[in-house]
Amino acid sequence: MTKLGPYDLNEIYTGDARELSKAIPDESVDLIFTDPVYQNIEDYEWLAQEAARALKPDSACLVWCSKPLAAPCQIAMENHLEYVYTLDYVVPAKPYRLRFYHLFLWTTPCLWMQKGHSIPEAWFPDTIISRKQANGDHKWNKNPEAFFQWMQIFTQPGAIVYDPFTGGGTVPAVCKMLQRNYLAFEIDPDTADLARQRVAQTQPPLPFFEPVQPSFQVT
């Protein structure tokens, strides 16, 4: 498969996801993994409504949010999807803070919502700790560790991952590394260009490369 409706797979399109998403066929996407603007709670409800239509049955929607706004984001999404759990990505010594409360925010939550019953491919921890600050040209860029591990857990090679708020292009870049197909939208033309450059510079896996799954003993 090289297309999803009118869209070529493995491309980043410039435009408003609310309009572009209308052409995605029903029940055609294996995973939604995205990072909206945290203050725009209405985007979370729109995303959940669109996910309920575009996701295949028994699939997940992983969406980043801020810890102070996690509750309203979850509530907005529960109008259309089922909440499963909040995954955490931790960067010690991250400088983001609640200035008036003298509180450093080292944890970024990722809401695990689902359509039907999404079952990961393997056991995995609910928290990923990164030892380095994110780099890249997009100001809200994240290191790819969480994307890399969670995408392996929730999809198989060849799956279609949809990212309607792609920003600096982390999801498309990780898809390229893991041999997943992606469809990504970005409303800002300059940011979309930077994301395309990042993906172009990302190396695909070597022949016969198989990503290492995390191993845990469960009793």
C-alpha positions in Angstrom: 0.0 0.0 0.0 1.4 3.4 -1.0 -1.6 5.6 -0.5 -4.2 6.3 2.2 -7.2 7.7 0.5 -5.9 10.6 -1.6 -2.6 10.9 0.3 0.7 9.3 -0.4 2.0 7.4 2.6 5.4 8.5 4.1 4.8 12.2 3.4 4.3 15.3 5.5 1.5 17.5 4.2 1.2 21.2 5.1 -2.2 22.3 6.2 -4.8 22.3 8.9 -5.3 18.7 10.1 -9.0 19.4 10.8 -9.5 19.8 7.1 -6.9 17.4 5.7 -8.0 14.6 8.0 -11.5 14.5 6.4 -10.1 12.5 3.4 -8.6 9.7 5.5 -10.7 6.6 5.0 -12.7 5.2 8.0 -10.9 2.5 10.0 -7.7 2.7 8.0 -5.0 3.7 10.6 -3.2 1.4 13.0 -1.9 3.9 15.5 -2.3 7.6 16.2 0.8 9.1 17.9 0.9 12.9 18.1 1.8 16.0 20.1 -0.8 18.8 20.0 -0.5 22.3 21.5 -1.2 21.5 25.1 -3.4 24.5 25.8 -5.8 23.8 23.0 -8.2 21.4 24.8 -10.6 21.5 21.9 -7.9 19.9 19.7 -7.9 16.9 22.0 -11.6 16.4 21.7 -11.4 16.8 17.9 -8.5 14.3 17.8 -10.5 11.7 19.8 -13.5 12.2 17.6 -11.4 11.7 14.5 -9.5 8.8 16.0 -12.9 7.0 16.7 -13.5 7.2 13.0 -10.1 6.7 11.4 -8.5 4.1 13.7 -8.9 0.4 13.0 -10.9 -1.5 15.6 -8.8 -2.4 18.7 -6.2 0.3 18.1 -4.5 3.0 20.3 -4.2 6.7 20.2 -1.1 8.0 22.1 -1.2 11.7 22.7 1.2 13.9 24.6 -0.1 16.5 27.0 1.2 18.6 29.9 0.9 17.4 33.5 -1.2 20.5 34.7 -3.6 20.0 31.8 -3.7 16.2 31.7 -7.1 15.9 33.4 -9.1 18.2 31.1 -7.4 16.7 28.1 -8.4 13.2 29.2 -11.9 14.3 30.0 -12.3 15.9 26.5 -11.0 12.7 24.8 -13.3 10.4 26.8 -16.2 11.7 24.9 -15.1 9.5 22.0 -12.4 7.1 23.1 -11.7 5.0 26.2 -8.9 6.0 28.6 -6.5 3.2 29.4 -3.5 4.7 31.2 -1.1 7.6 31.4 2.4 6.8 30.3 5.3 9.0 31.5 8.4 10.4 29.8 10.9 11.8 32.3 13.9 14.1 31.6 15.7 14.9 34.8 16.8 18.5 35.1 14.5 19.6 32.3 14.2 23.4 32.8 10.4 23.7 32.2 8.7 25.0 35.3 5.7 26.4 37.0 7.2 29.7 37.8 4.9 30.9 40.5 5.0 27.6 42.4 8.8 27.0 42.3 8.2 23.6 40.7 10.3 22.0 37.9 8.3 19.7 35.6 10.5 16.8 34.6 7.6 14.5 33.5 5.6 14.7 30.3 2.5 12.5 30.3 1.3 10.6 27.3 -2.4 9.6 27.4 -3.1 6.1 26.2 -6.6 6.1 24.7 -8.1 3.3 22.7 -10.8 2.4 20.3 -12.1 -1.1 21.3 -9.4 -3.0 23.1 -5.8 -2.1 22.1 -3.3 -4.8 23.2 0.4 -4.0 23.1 2.8 -6.5 21.4 4.8 -7.1 24.6 5.1 -6.1 28.3 6.6 -2.7 28.8 7.3 -0.2 31.6 4.9 2.8 32.1 7.8 5.2 32.4 10.8 6.1 30.1 13.6 8.1 31.6 15.9 10.1 29.2 19.3 11.2 30.3 19.7 14.0 27.8 17.9 17.1 26.8 16.0 17.1 23.5 17.7 18.7 20.5 16.4 19.8 17.2 15.0 22.9 15.5 11.5 22.7 16.9 11.1 24.3 20.3 8.9 21.5 21.7 11.0 18.7 20.2 11.4 15.5 22.3 14.0 12.9 22.2 12.9 9.8 20.3 13.3 7.2 23.0 9.7 7.1 24.0 8.4 7.2 20.4 10.8 4.4 19.4 9.9 2.1 22.3 6.1 2.7 22.3 5.8 2.5 18.5 7.4 -1.0 18.6 5.0 -2.0 21.3 1.8 -0.8 19.6 2.5 -1.6 16.0 4.3 -4.1 13.6 6.4 -3.3 10.6 4.3 -2.0 7.7 1.7 -0.5 10.0 0.2 3.0 9.3 0.9 5.6 11.9 -1.0 8.9 11.7 0.4 12.2 13.2 -1.9 15.2 12.7 0.3 17.6 14.7 3.8 16.5 13.6 5.8 19.6 14.6 9.5 18.8 14.2 8.8 15.4 12.6 9.8 13.0 15.4 7.0 10.5 14.6 7.8 10.3 10.9 11.5 10.0 11.6 11.0 7.1 14.0 8.6 5.5 11.5 11.3 5.5 8.9 13.7 3.9 11.4 11.3 1.2 12.4 9.8 0.5 8.9 6.4 1.8 9.7 4.3 3.8 7.2 3.2 7.3 8.3 0.9 10.1 7.3 1.7 13.4 8.9 0.2 16.9 8.8 1.7 20.2 10.0 0.0 23.6 9.8 3.1 25.8 9.8 5.0 25.7 6.5 8.4 26.5 7.9 8.0 23.8 10.6 6.8 21.3 8.0 9.9 22.0 5.9 12.2 21.4 8.9 10.3 18.1 9.6 10.8 17.0 6.0 14.5 17.8 6.2 14.8 15.8 9.5 13.1 12.7 7.9 15.3 13.0 4.8 18.4 12.9 7.0 17.1 10.0 9.1 18.8 6.7 8.2 16.4 3.7 7.5 17.3 0.4 9.1 20.0 -1.8 7.7 18.9 -4.9 5.8 17.7 -7.6 8.1 17.7 -5.1 11.0 15.3 -6.1 13.8 14.7 -3.5 16.6 15.4 -5.0 20.0 12.3 -5.4 22.1 12.6 -4.6 25.8 12.7 -7.7 27.9 11.0 -8.0 31.3 10.3 -11.0 33.6 6.6 -11.0 34.6 5.5 -13.1 37.5 
